[in-house]
Amino acid sequence: MNSSAEIQAILALADGTIFRGVSIGSLGHRVGEVVFNTAMTGYQEILTDPSYARQLVTLTYPHIGNTGTNSEDTESGNGHQVWADGLIIRDATMVTSNFRNSESLSDYLQNHDTVAIAEIDTRQLTRLLRDKGAQNGCIMTASNGETISSDDEQQAIKLAQEFAGIEGMDLAKECCTKETFEWTAGTWDLSDTLLNRDAIGSHDSGTGGFFKQLGTHVEHKFNVVAYDFGTKTNILRMLVDRGCHVTVVPAQTPIADVLAMNPDGIFLSNGPGDPAACGYAIDSVRHIIEQTSIPTFGICLGHQLVGLASGANTIKMKTGHHGANHPVQDVAAGTVMITSQNHGFAVDEDTLPDNVKSTHRSLFDGTNQGIELTNKPVFSFQGHPEASPGPHDCAPLFDKFAEMMAKAKA
């Protein structure tokens, strides 16, 4: 970074710890829950994942920003919004080099009004979070040309301590779409070379001509209604790949309106916040379970809602799971998949009722990662099976959903 242009910034934790660094984003301050993510790639996808709302994300990989940003790698289901309230990294790379790059990470952060801090010891911060658990924090920048004062530090600590925390917070209704919309795009496949991009891509598709779109011409065999609690776009794309015509509805859409669409399947998306605070969603999922036999698939927050609607409890985790290398075991088969994860709450497996069985567990800490009802075609998974970017081990879960719908229609 150009030292002459550096602006001081601090990260203050609620326990009084101060980390000093430099600003690489917008000026000002943001408060939220400080978490760490162990993924080595995908910083743009992480920033635009609605599940990170009200969180300040620490990336444990030290060098961030080398591939820049682009218009395609966003996960916001309702636009290109950055949902993470702040970014914390060790080193913002000086050189951005990638044929898809359209904007440096620093410019991207500033243009999306996102506060970020670099040049802090993220190893020390990660160890602190690992030992003490996720902390409330505040990223504060100095005004341009000024330095952080001791008063600024005390004010940042105060702001961190005043943050209410994620527990008890309903963020799904804030991060979801406001209007119902149709999703028809499948996944993208990067072209082998730039030479054949005109043959397989189109600037009209919004991909800059570097991709071909899969799923576009797939026969729409299933009518799927997706509850949007903060969905990621690649989840919707993978549904389309499997022949789903997807109608995305806001989180608080009455279940009667969903059933009136005559869905072959109902999808419950990922999202931020405390699942137990989403009473309206729990009631809708409970109605699906108790009053219908519609195949239903939940991911992340959707998984937790299935657990709550079935009669189980959820718990706040010490640090949560955030990363792209988490091993999860299939309980029945004994096989292990490497998964992408992003959650701070978990279904308490000890509270599962008799008609709900555990299907997957984390090999990191033994927490529940999947459940399935024994008397209804309903199942869910805690991780993010779309894994963009990351491992694709969990993609067969989407195949399972499609098979359930095909069976129900037969």
C-alpha positions, 0 to 999 in steps of 0.5 A: 500500500502507498504509505502516503495515502494510509489512513489509520484504523482500529479494531476494538473488541468488547473486552477492551482489546485494541488492534491498530492498522490501516483503513482499506475501505470506507471511512467511519465505523461499524459494529458487529460480531467479530468472527474468523473465516479460514477459507483461502479463496472467495473473499468477494463471495464472503463479503456478499453472503447475506449470512454475514450481516452484522458480522465483522469478518476476519480472514485467516489467509494473510494475502487478500485482494490479489484477484480483485473483484468483478460483477459475477462473483457476488452471492447476494440474492437480490443484487450486488450488496455487500452484507458483511458489516466489516472486513479484517485482514492481514495484508492487502496485496499491492498488485491486482492481477486477473483477467476477470478483474474489474475493480480492486478490493479497496475500491470495491469496499469503498464503492460499497460503503464497507469499512475494512482494516488491514495490517493487523495480526490476524493470527493473534485475533483468531487465537483470541476468538478461538479461546474466548469465542466470537466477540462484539467489536467495532472497526473505526477509521480516522478522518482523512489525514488524522490519527486515532486518538485515545478518545477514539479508542475508548469510544470504539470500545464503548460502541463494541460493548453496546452492540446487542449481539446476534443472539435474539436478532431476527435478520432474515426479514432484513436481508431477504428480497422485498418482492417475489421474483423468478430465478431462471439462471443456472450455474456458470462454467468458465471458458477454457481460453479467452479465444473461445469466449465469444462462442460460449458467452455473451456480454448481454448475459452479464458475465463479460463473455467469460462464461457459459451458463449451464441449466439455461436450457434444462427442462423445468420439471419442478415448480419450487418455491424458495423462502428467501431468508438471505439466500446465496445466488449459487444455491438458486443456480444449482436448483435450476441445474436440476430442472427447477423453476424457482420462485423466490419469496420474501421471508415473511410470505404467508404459507397460504400464499406459498401453497397457492403456488402449487409447489412441487417442492419448497426450499428454505434458504440460508440467512443471518441472525438467530433462527429462534427469533424468526417465529413467522418462519418457524410457524410456516415450516411447522405448517409444511411439516404437519399439514402437507407432504411437500418435499422440503429442503433447508440449508443453513438457517433453513436447516435450523428452522426445520429443527425448531419447527420439528420441536428441537432447540438451537444453541449459540456456538462459541465461535461458529463455523466459517470456512471452506474446509470443514469435514462432515460425516454422513452418519449412516454411510460413514463417509466424509465430505469436505464442506463450506460452512458459515453459521453461528448457531446449531441444532441441539441434537440432544433435543431432536424428537423421535421422528427426526434423525440426525444424518450428518455431524461435524468432525471438528466439534461433533455438532449436528450438520443434517437432519431428516424427518422419518415420516415426511419428505423433509430434510436439511443440511447445516453447511452451504452445499453450493460451495462457491467457491469451495468443495462440491462434495455436498452437491448430491443433496440437491440431487436428493431434493430433485429425486424426492420431488420426482417421486412425489409427482410419480 
